[in-house]
Amino acid sequence: MESETKNSRLNRMETILHEKFQPVSILLRDVSLEHAGHPGMTKDSKETHFRLQMVSSKFSGRSTVENHRLVYAELGEEFKKGLHALEMDLSAP
């Protein structure tokens, strides 16, 4: 695996999401700058807040909470490494 300095959190997250969910469509955006000035955010805070829109058959027959838990489980390591917030819009095809 590439080092974290060469592979941004955005790229790592996209790779994980593609591998685990085989999405029909996916849009993952870094919205960290929208949170500048919030408590805990410093000038060095990078790639901490993301917005995800994803359509995957893996979400069929599941509740919104179940879908969110699936994504959180797959991205757990990123939360341990500084990901702070992930806004999600998840659906089945």
Secondary structure by P-SEA (a helix, b strand, c coil): ccccccccaaaaaaaaaaacccccbbbbbbcccccccccccccccccccbbbbbbbcccccccaaaaaaaaaaaaaaaaaacccbbbbbcccc
